[in-house]
Amino acid sequence: MNCNDNRGGLIYVLIVIAIAIYSPPSHSESTFDYLLFPHIGTVYRTNLATDSLLDDDDYNYGVGVFATAEYGKLLFLGELLLSKDEQDIERIQLGWTIGDGKVWFGRFHNPVGYWNTQFHHGSYLETSISRPSIVDFEDDDGILPMHLTGLLVEGIKEYDKKGLGYALAVATGPEMADKLEPLDVLEPASGSQDLSLALNLYLEPVIYSPTRYGLFVNYTEIPATNQEIEKIRQINAGAYGNWESHPWRLVGSTFYVDNRLQQLAGTLTDNFFSGYLQTEYNLDDRWTIFGRGEWTFGEEDDAYLALFPRHITDRLLGGVRLNAFGRHAFKLEISGNRTQGDNFGQIMLQWDAMF
């Protein structure tokens, strides 16, 4: 969604934000925080096929604006991304605290796996430059719904010093055009999105500790504008974990993705497995080295994946991150990548910061 093309909707969003962060004279009951996440990066690719859809090199820059507000039990969360290629409202949520849980309404990240719920569009928070391709955002050739709009209920309960957490979403998902298109909160009537249901259950061996293990499932009905496809009924489900014990960290997830493509000639069913595992090692407070493997099984001749020719099905990467000058990060990432029609090498450099 392009904010510059939706002035009326943008005015509405700004009014909602103003209401959310308004605090009366008694400031002790209200809080407002915001963070800025600027980034500048470049990409170099080698050994691309002659008919590759990718460029030999590219660059990007932008800033993410993340804001939260709380007044009593009333909550607000917003995230705006301004970059070279897009100007999007990525998340905008109004919520209410109920006991140990929160009830949100708005546009939010689909609670599938670990990466999409813990990291957002401020890449400073990620050790690596790239996200695992299975959880790429829709604007970056992502193949799964990463943004939903509707109702989200989440929380965590303590049991014998352990944390039992949950997230349940009843919302609208994306439609399939040239890519997946989530509902435009500035022009909600412009698309034809349909139902999406998601559930994430997890265990924290020590409540509020970084180590977490969980299961998830997501069902989405995806209307399609493709002349041959009318609708896609998708189920993705899997398990994930994040284990941390200084100086090590392991984070990974598996996905089973089943797609039923409703076509004029009948229904076509395809499924595949995908996953990733990232290992990180802190050399000291400044330097971190990391590596990640990504894989896909059953993607050959998959009709759904054929709609995403630039999706990386397999990848092996290594990199290094340097934290310096306060909240600044300098990252280098080198990888070998495979799509359904290409095999190529890639070098990425990026500066990230948080203010």
C-alpha positions in Angstrom: 0.0 0.0 0.0 1.4 3.4 -0.9 0.7 6.0 1.7 1.1 8.9 -0.7 -1.8 7.5 -2.8 -4.2 7.2 0.2 -4.4 10.6 1.8 -7.9 10.1 3.2 -7.0 6.8 4.8 -3.7 8.2 6.1 -5.5 11.0 7.9 -7.8 8.5 9.5 -4.8 6.4 10.7 -3.1 9.6 12.1 -6.3 10.4 14.0 -6.3 6.9 15.5 -2.6 7.2 16.5 -3.3 10.6 18.1 -6.2 9.2 20.2 -4.1 6.2 21.2 -1.1 8.2 22.5 -3.2 11.0 24.2 -2.6 11.1 27.9 -4.5 13.2 30.4 -2.8 15.3 33.1 -2.1 12.2 35.2 0.9 10.9 33.3 1.5 8.1 35.8 -1.2 6.0 34.1 0.1 6.4 30.5 3.3 5.6 28.6 4.4 6.3 25.0 7.6 5.0 23.4 8.9 5.0 19.9 12.0 3.6 18.1 13.6 4.4 14.7 15.3 1.7 12.7 17.3 3.1 9.8 19.2 0.9 7.4 21.4 1.1 4.3 22.4 -2.1 2.4 23.7 -3.5 -0.9 23.5 -6.9 -2.6 25.9 -8.5 -5.2 24.9 -11.7 -7.0 27.1 -14.0 -9.1 26.5 -16.9 -11.6 22.9 -15.8 -12.4 21.2 -17.6 -15.2 21.1 -15.7 -18.5 17.3 -15.5 -18.2 17.3 -14.8 -14.4 14.6 -12.6 -12.9 17.2 -11.1 -10.5 19.6 -8.2 -10.9 23.4 -8.6 -10.6 23.4 -6.0 -7.9 20.9 -3.9 -6.0 20.8 -1.5 -3.0 18.2 -0.5 -0.4 17.7 2.1 2.3 14.9 3.1 4.6 13.7 3.6 8.1 11.2 1.8 10.2 9.2 3.7 12.8 7.9 1.6 15.7 5.6 3.1 18.3 3.7 1.8 21.4 1.4 3.5 23.8 -0.4 2.4 26.9 -3.1 4.2 29.0 -4.5 2.0 31.7 -5.6 -1.1 29.9 -5.8 0.5 26.5 -2.9 -0.4 24.2 -1.6 0.9 20.8 1.1 -0.5 18.5 2.1 0.9 15.2 4.8 0.3 12.7 5.6 2.3 9.5 8.2 1.4 6.9 9.6 4.1 4.6 12.1 2.6 2.1 13.4 3.0 -1.4 10.7 0.7 -2.8 7.7 1.1 -0.5 6.0 3.2 2.1 3.8 0.9 4.1 1.9 0.8 7.3 3.1 -2.6 8.4 1.2 -2.9 11.6 -1.4 -0.8 13.4 -3.1 -2.4 16.4 -5.5 -1.2 19.1 -5.7 -3.4 22.1 -7.0 -4.1 25.6 -5.3 -5.9 28.5 -7.4 -8.6 30.1 -5.7 -10.5 32.9 -2.5 -12.2 31.6 -3.6 -11.6 28.0 -4.1 -9.0 25.4 -6.8 -8.6 22.8 -5.8 -6.7 19.7 -7.7 -5.5 16.6 -6.0 -4.2 13.5 -3.2 -5.3 11.2 -0.6 -7.5 12.8 2.0 -10.1 12.1 0.7 -13.6 11.5 1.6 -15.7 14.6 3.3 -18.5 12.8 6.7 -19.9 13.9 9.2 -17.8 15.8 10.8 -15.3 13.4 7.6 -13.6 12.3 6.5 -12.9 15.8 9.8 -11.9 17.4 11.3 -9.7 14.7 9.7 -7.0 12.7 10.7 -4.6 9.9 13.5 -3.1 12.0 16.3 -5.4 10.8 18.6 -4.2 13.6 16.9 -6.7 15.9 17.9 -9.6 13.6 21.5 -10.9 13.8 21.5 -11.6 10.1 20.7 -9.4 7.2 18.2 -11.7 5.5 15.1 -13.4 6.9 14.6 -17.1 6.2 12.9 -17.2 2.8 9.9 -19.2 4.1 9.0 -16.2 6.3 9.9 -13.4 3.8 7.4 -10.6 3.8 4.8 -10.5 1.0 6.5 -7.5 -0.7 9.8 -9.5 -0.7 8.3 -12.4 -2.7 7.1 -14.1 0.4 5.0 -17.2 -0.2 3.0 -17.3 3.1 0.7 -14.8 4.7 2.9 -12.7 7.0 0.4 -9.9 7.7 -3.2 -10.4 8.8 -6.0 -7.9 9.7 -8.6 -8.7 12.3 -8.6 -10.0 15.8 -5.5 -11.3 17.7 -5.7 -12.7 21.3 -2.3 -13.5 22.9 -0.9 -14.1 26.4 1.2 -16.2 28.6 0.4 -18.0 31.9 2.9 -19.1 34.6 2.8 -22.7 35.7 5.5 -24.0 38.1 7.9 -21.2 36.9 7.3 -22.2 33.3 5.5 -20.1 30.8 2.6 -21.4 28.6 1.9 -19.0 25.9 -0.7 -18.7 23.1 -1.7 -16.5 20.2 -5.0 -16.9 18.3 -5.9 -14.9 15.2 -9.2 -14.6 13.4 -8.6 -12.3 10.5 -8.4 -11.7 6.8 -5.4 -12.8 4.9 -4.0 -11.8 1.5 -5.2 -12.1 -2.1 -3.0 -13.5 -4.8 -2.2 -11.0 -7.7 1.3 -10.7 -9.0 2.3 -11.5 -5.4 0.5 -11.9 -2.1 -1.4 -8.7 -1.2 -2.5 -8.2 2.4 -5.5 -6.1 3.2 -4.7 -2.4 2.7 -5.8 -0.6 5.9 -5.9 2.7 4.1 -8.2 1.3 1.4 -9.8 -1.7 2.9 -12.4 -2.1 0.1 -9.7 -2.2 -2.6 -8.9 -5.9 -2.3 -10.8 -9.2 -2.0 -9.2 -10.8 1.0 -10.8 -13.8 2.8 -10.6 -15.7 6.0 -7.4 -16.6 7.9 -7.2 -18.5 11.2 -3.9 -19.0 13.1 -2.9 -20.6 16.4 0.5 -20.6 18.1 1.1 -22.5 21.3 4.5 -22.4 23.1 6.4 -23.3 26.2 9.1 -21.3 27.9 11.1 -23.5 30.3 11.6 -20.4 32.5 8.9 -17.8 32.0 9.9 -14.7 30.1 13.3 -16.3 29.2 14.4 -16.2 25.6 14.3 -20.0 25.2 11.0 -21.0 23.7 9.5 -24.1 21.9 6.2 -24.1 20.1 3.7 -25.4 17.5 1.6 -23.5 15.1 -1.1 -23.9 12.4 -2.6 -21.5 9.9 -5.5 -21.8 7.5 -6.0 -19.2 4.9 -8.4 -18.8 1.9 -6.6 -16.7 -0.7 -8.7 -15.3 -3.6 -6.7 -15.1 -6.8 -6.8 -12.7 -9.7 -4.9 -15.2 -11.9 -7.1 -16.1 -14.9 -6.5 -19.8 -14.3 -6.8 -19.8 -10.5 -9.9 -18.7 -8.6 -8.9 -19.4 -5.0 -6.2 -21.0 -3.0 -7.0 -22.8 0.2 -3.7 -23.0 2.2 -2.7 -24.8 5.4 0.7 -24.3 6.9 1.8 -25.9 10.2 4.9 -26.8 12.0 7.2 -26.6 15.0 9.8 -24.1 16.1 12.4 -23.4 18.8 14.7 -20.7 20.1 17.4 -21.9 22.5 19.9 -19.5 24.0 22.8 -20.2 26.4 25.6 -17.7 26.2 27.6 -17.5 23.9 25.4 -19.8 21.7 22.0 -19.4 20.1 20.0 -21.8 17.9 16.7 -20.7 16.2 14.8 -22.8 13.7 11.5 -23.9 12.4 9.9 -26.5 10.2 6.9 -25.9 7.9 4.4 -28.2 6.2 2.5 -26.3 3.5 -0.5 -27.7 1.8 -2.2 -25.8 -1.1 -5.4 -26.5 -2.9 -5.6 -24.4 -6.0 -9.2 -24.1 -7.2 -9.0 -23.8 -11.0 -11.6 -23.6 -13.8 -10.7 -27.2 -14.8 -10.9 -28.5 -11.2 -8.9 -28.5 -8.0 -5.1 -29.1 -7.9 -3.5 -30.2 -4.6 0.2 -29.7 -3.9 2.3 -29.8 -0.7 5.9 -29.4 0.4 8.1 -29.2 3.5 10.4 -26.3 4.3 12.6 -25.3 7.2 15.6 -23.4 8.5 18.1 -23.5 11.3 20.3 -20.6 12.3 23.3 -20.9 14.6 24.9 -17.8 16.3 28.0 -17.5 18.4 29.0 -14.4 20.3 32.8 -13.9 20.2 32.4 -11.0 22.7 30.0 -8.1 23.3 30.7 -6.7 19.8 31.3 -9.6 17.4 28.8 -12.3 16.4 29.3 -15.0 13.8 26.3 -16.8 12.4 25.3 -19.4 9.8 22.0 -20.6 8.5 20.7 -23.5 6.4 17.4 -23.4 4.6 15.8 -26.3 2.7 12.6 -27.3 0.8 11.4 -30.8 0.0 8.7 -31.6 -2.6 9.0 -28.4 -4.4 9.5 -30.0 -7.9 6.7 -29.0 -10.2 4.7 -27.5 -7.3 2.0 -25.4 -8.9 1.8 -23.0 -5.9 5.6 -22.3 -5.8 5.5 -21.8 -9.5 3.6 -18.5 -8.8 6.8 -17.3 -6.9 9.7 -17.8 -9.3 12.1 -15.7 -7.2 11.4 -17.6 -4.0 14.6 -19.1 -2.6 13.9 -22.8 -1.9 17.4 -23.7 -0.6 20.2 -21.6 0.9 23.4 -22.0 2.9 24.9 -18.8 4.3 27.4 -17.5 6.8 28.1 -14.0 8.1 29.4 -11.7 10.8 27.9 -8.9 12.7 29.8 -6.0 14.5 28.0 -3.9 17.1 29.7 -0.5 17.5 29.1 3.1 18.4 26.2 2.3 20.7 23.2 1.0 18.8 24.8 0.5 15.4 25.4 -2.8 13.6 27.5 -3.6 10.6 26.7 -6.9 8.9 28.3 -9.1 6.2 26.5 -12.1 4.8 27.6 -14.6 2.1 25.3 -17.2 0.7 24.7 -19.8 -2.0 21.0 -19.8 -3.1 18.7 -21.9 -5.3 15.3 -21.0 -6.7 13.3 -23.2 -9.0 15.1 -21.8 -12.0 18.4 -20.4 -10.8 21.5 -21.1 -8.7 23.5 -18.2 -7.6 25.9 -16.7 -5.1 25.2 -13.6 -3.1 27.1 -11.1 -0.9 25.1 -8.7 1.3 26.4 -5.7 3.3 24.2 -3.7 5.6 24.3 -1.0 8.2 21.5 -1.0 10.8 20.8 1.2 13.8 18.3 1.8 16.5 17.4 5.2 18.0 
